[in-house]
Amino acid sequence: MVRSEKEIVSEFFKIVRSGKEIERASEFMAEMVIAHQVQAENEYSVTRSPQDYSNHVQEMKDLYGDFLLEVQEVLADGAKVYVRWRQTGKTIDGKETIEIASAVYLVEDGKIGEYWIQIDRKGLELQKK
C-alpha cells in the first residue's frame, strides 16, 4: 500500500517525533535530511541523519521527560506537508514547559528529505525565567 505524503508525516509524528519509538526514524527519513531553522535573526540549515534526529528527540526527552505532543493541524499540498503542534513537558525541577512550533516537510520517494521549522523561541525563553 502506497502512503500519501500527509500519511507519512502524520505517522512520523505519532511514532518518532512524539518520542515513542525514536529508533524508527529511518523508516520515515531519508539518509540525510536538510533541516532549515527559520528564524528572523539568523536562518541556518543543518543536515541530519535519522540517527541524529533520534538523538535530537532523545535530548528533548532528557530535558522535558515523556512530553505530550499534540498535533494541531496537518495540511498537504503535493510533496509538501505543513504541521503545527504543541509540545508540553516538565523540566527536571517539575516546571511545565510548552513549545509551540510548525514545520513544512518535503517528502520525496516516500521519505522526509527536507524540512523548514519555526519554533516560538521567545515563548520558551520566557518560560525558563
N, C-alpha and C positions, 0 to 999 in steps of 0.2 A: 504494500500500500504506500503510495506516494503522499507525503505530508506537505501541506501548504507551508509557505514561509511563516505565516501567522501561527500555525500549529507548532512549528519547530521552535520559535522564540517563546511561545507560551509554555511549552514543555520544558525548555531550558530554564525558565524562571521557576517553575514548580519543583524541578528536580535539583538543579545545580545552584542557581543564584539564591535560592531560598536557604542554602546551607545544608539541605537534607542529604544529598548524595553528590558531594563536590567531586568525587573521583570519577564521575561520569561526564566531565566536561568535554572530553574528546569526542563523545557521541554527537555533540551539538556544535563544536567549534572546529574551524579549520586548523591546520598545523601551526599557523602563525596568524594572529588576528591583530589588526591595527585598531587601537583604542584611542580615539580623539577625545581629549579632555577640553571641552568647550567652556572657556571662562574668559570674561572680557579683558582682564589684565594680562593674561599670559596663556594663550592657547598653545597646546602642545599635544603630541601624539606619542604613545608607547606601543611597542609590539609585544604581544603576549602569546605564549603557547597555552594550550589547555591546562597544563600543569601549573604554569604561572598564574592562571586565572583561579584554579583550585586553591592555590596558596593565598591568593588575594582574598577569597571568600573566607578561608580559614582565619586570616588575620582579623576580619570583621567579627567572626565568631569569638575569637580570643578577646576582642575589645568589648563586645556587646552581648556575649552569651548566645544562647539559642534565640536569635531575634525572630520577630514576626515580620514577614514580608507580605504586604497587601498590594497586589497589582490592581491599580485603579482604572487603567484604560489600556487597551491594545488596539491599534489601528494599523491596517496593512495597505500598502499601495505597491503592488508588484513585489519586487525583491526587497523592498524596504518596509520594516515593521517598527512602529513607534510604540513605546511602552512608558507609562507613567506609574510610579509606585511610591509607597510609603513604607519605610522600614522602622520598626520600633524595637529597641533593645535596652539593656541595662548595663551601665558601666560596672566595673569591679566594686565600686562603693555603693552600688544599688540605685544610682540616679538614672531615671528613664531618659533615653536619647532617641529623638525622632529624626530620620533623614527623609527628605522629600527629593525625588530625583526623576529624571526621564532620560530616555536614550532612543536613538534610531539605530536599528540593526540592519545590516545588509547581509542577506542570505544568498549564497551562491552555491550551486551544486549540493543543496541540502544541508549546508553548514554555515554558521555565522563566520563571516570573513572580515568584517569591519563594523565599528560602531562609533557613534558620536554621543557622548554622555554629558549631561548637565546636572549638577548637584547643588542644592541650596547650602553652600558652604558657610554663608553668613549665619544662617539659622543654626548650623552645627556649632559654630564658634560661640554664639550667644548661649547655647545650652551648656557649654563647658564652664561657664563662669559660676 
